Amino acid sequence: MKHKILLVEDEADLGNVVKQYLELMDFDVDWQQNGRTALDVFEKSPNAYHILLIDVNLPGLNGFELAEHVIKLNPDVPFLFLTARGDKNDRLSGLKIGADDYVVKPFDVDELVLRIRNIIKRKQPVVSAEPAQQKVINIGTTQLFVDSLKLITEQGEEIILTPRECDLLVLFFNNVNRVLKREEILTKVWGSNDYFVGRSLDVFISRFRKYFQHNINISIKNVYGIGFVFNVK
């Protein structure tokens, strides 16, 4: 199940970019551009969202006012503020209301995704143990826990993957050192081969290269005009 986000941002360009990128990262995003409208939407389904991203300077209701209403409706839902305000008092006000984080514009979208995932992970119920029969794929000291969407790198770093990222890594892990055509990857992982999902693939490849950047035994090579090779020494 995808994590659902309520994004409240009145800047059209920024809101559109953030929404599209979060959807590429496998989130389900509901974007609203007015504080009052966002509250109306939230009132109808106060338990539907895993996290709220709220701009402070909003028409209708400002971000702080919206957050106070949200807490009354669902005190357990996490939220963070997106804002151009860098004043210390504003940050303190947001955190005193109960915000889990406070991101000042301009911000790096990859960093925002990481903050969102960390907040959602902290809010999820603690599981006492890993499933006994969980599927694990090993390449050297790198481990992919398929059922829990967890990648353990050679340095011991734990990375929580999206379901789509995990599906793509499974495909690579099961086809090391051979050329995988773009069409084959897109069809097997996304179920279609069009421009939009092709962009998604390129984003995921960039993320995987960051995951394995310190592992000299693993690399992902472009085969121009054909596809990719997941190289393992």
C-alpha positions in Angstrom: 0.0 0.0 0.0 1.3 3.4 -0.9 1.7 6.1 1.8 -0.7 8.9 1.2 0.4 12.5 1.6 -1.7 15.7 1.8 0.4 18.4 0.2 -0.8 22.0 0.9 1.2 24.5 -1.2 -0.2 27.5 -3.0 2.7 28.1 -5.3 1.6 26.4 -8.4 5.1 25.6 -9.9 6.6 24.3 -6.7 3.5 22.4 -5.8 3.4 20.7 -9.2 7.1 19.8 -9.0 6.9 18.4 -5.5 3.7 16.4 -6.3 5.2 14.8 -9.4 8.5 13.9 -7.7 6.7 12.4 -4.7 4.6 10.3 -7.0 7.8 9.2 -8.8 8.9 8.0 -5.4 5.8 5.9 -5.1 3.7 8.2 -2.8 0.0 8.9 -3.3 -0.3 12.7 -3.2 -3.4 14.9 -2.7 -2.4 18.5 -3.5 -4.4 21.4 -2.2 -3.6 25.1 -2.8 -5.8 26.7 -0.1 -5.7 26.3 3.7 -9.5 26.3 4.0 -10.0 23.8 1.2 -7.3 21.5 2.6 -9.1 21.5 5.9 -12.4 20.6 4.2 -10.7 17.7 2.5 -9.0 16.6 5.7 -12.3 16.8 7.7 -13.9 14.3 5.3 -11.1 11.7 5.8 -9.0 12.6 8.9 -7.4 9.1 9.0 -6.7 8.7 5.3 -3.2 10.4 5.3 0.1 9.2 6.6 1.6 12.7 6.7 0.8 16.3 5.8 3.2 18.8 4.1 1.9 22.3 4.9 3.1 25.6 3.6 2.9 28.4 6.2 1.8 31.2 3.9 -1.5 30.0 2.6 -4.7 31.7 1.5 -7.9 30.8 3.4 -6.1 29.6 6.6 -2.4 30.0 7.2 -0.3 26.8 7.8 -0.2 27.2 11.6 -4.0 27.7 11.8 -4.5 24.7 9.5 -2.2 22.5 11.6 -4.1 23.4 14.8 -7.4 22.3 13.3 -5.8 19.1 12.0 -4.5 18.2 15.4 -8.0 18.5 16.8 -9.3 16.1 14.2 -6.5 13.6 14.4 -3.8 14.2 17.0 -1.7 11.3 15.7 -1.2 12.3 12.1 2.4 13.7 11.5 3.0 16.9 9.6 5.9 19.1 8.6 5.9 22.7 7.5 7.3 23.9 4.1 8.0 27.6 4.1 10.2 30.5 2.9 10.3 31.8 6.4 13.7 31.4 8.1 12.9 33.3 11.3 13.7 31.4 14.5 10.4 32.4 16.1 8.4 31.0 13.2 10.3 27.7 13.4 9.7 27.5 17.2 6.0 28.3 16.7 5.7 25.5 14.2 7.4 23.0 16.4 5.4 24.1 19.5 2.2 23.4 17.6 3.5 19.8 17.2 5.2 19.7 13.8 7.5 16.8 13.2 9.8 18.9 11.1 10.3 22.3 9.5 11.8 22.6 6.0 12.8 26.1 4.8 12.6 26.9 1.0 14.4 26.4 -1.2 14.9 22.8 -0.2 16.3 19.6 -1.9 13.5 17.3 -2.9 15.6 14.2 -2.2 16.2 15.4 1.3 12.4 16.1 1.7 11.7 12.5 0.7 14.1 11.2 3.2 12.6 13.3 6.0 9.1 12.1 5.0 10.2 8.5 5.1 11.9 8.8 8.4 8.8 10.5 10.0 6.5 7.8 8.6 8.8 5.1 9.8 8.9 6.5 13.3 5.1 6.7 13.5 4.6 3.1 12.3 4.0 0.4 15.0 7.1 -1.5 16.1 7.3 -5.0 14.9 8.9 -7.4 17.4 10.8 -9.5 14.8 11.4 -10.1 11.1 9.2 -12.7 9.5 10.9 -16.1 9.9 10.6 -17.0 6.2 11.4 -13.6 4.7 12.9 -13.7 1.3 16.5 -12.4 1.2 18.7 -11.9 -1.8 22.4 -11.6 -1.1 25.2 -10.2 -3.3 28.4 -10.3 -1.3 27.7 -8.5 1.9 24.8 -6.5 0.4 21.3 -7.9 1.4 17.9 -7.2 0.0 15.0 -8.1 2.3 12.2 -8.3 -0.2 9.2 -8.7 2.1 10.2 -5.7 4.4 11.5 -3.6 1.5 14.8 -3.1 3.2 18.3 -2.9 1.6 21.4 -3.4 3.8 24.4 -2.0 2.0 28.0 -3.2 2.3 28.6 -0.5 4.9 25.7 -1.7 7.0 23.4 1.2 6.1 19.7 0.4 6.2 17.6 1.9 3.4 13.9 1.6 3.3 12.7 1.1 -0.4 9.5 1.8 -2.1 7.7 -1.3 -3.5 8.7 -0.2 -7.0 12.3 0.3 -6.1 12.3 -3.2 -4.5 10.8 -4.8 -7.6 13.4 -3.1 -9.8 16.3 -4.2 -7.5 15.0 -7.8 -7.5 15.1 -7.7 -11.3 18.7 -6.4 -11.3 19.8 -8.8 -8.5 18.4 -11.7 -10.5 20.1 -10.6 -13.7 23.6 -9.6 -12.7 26.2 -8.9 -15.5 23.7 -9.1 -18.3 22.2 -6.4 -20.5 18.6 -5.6 -19.6 16.7 -3.7 -22.3 14.8 -0.6 -21.2 11.6 -2.1 -22.7 12.1 -5.3 -20.7 12.6 -3.4 -17.5 9.6 -1.1 -18.0 7.3 -3.9 -19.0 8.3 -6.2 -16.1 8.4 -3.6 -13.3 5.9 -0.9 -14.5 3.7 -2.9 -16.8 4.0 -0.4 -19.6 6.6 1.4 -21.8 5.9 5.1 -22.2 7.7 8.4 -21.7 6.5 8.9 -18.1 7.5 5.6 -16.7 10.8 5.9 -18.6 11.5 9.0 -16.6 10.7 7.1 -13.5 13.3 4.4 -14.4 16.0 7.1 -14.9 15.2 8.6 -11.5 15.4 5.1 -9.8 18.7 4.3 -11.6 20.2 7.6 -10.2 19.0 6.7 -6.7 20.5 3.2 -6.9 23.8 4.6 -7.9 23.8 6.7 -4.7 22.9 3.6 -2.7 25.9 1.6 -4.1 28.3 4.5 -4.5 30.6 3.2 -1.7 30.6 -0.4 -3.0 33.4 -0.9 -5.5 32.0 -4.3 -6.4 28.6 -3.0 -7.7 27.9 -0.6 -10.5 25.1 0.2 -13.0 26.3 0.9 -16.5 24.3 2.5 -19.4 24.3 0.6 -22.6 23.6 3.4 -25.0 20.3 3.0 -26.9 19.6 -0.4 -25.3 19.4 -0.5 -21.5 21.5 -1.2 -18.4 23.9 -3.7 -16.9 23.9 -4.3 -13.2 27.6 -5.2 -12.8 28.8 -7.3 -9.9 32.5 -8.2 -9.6 
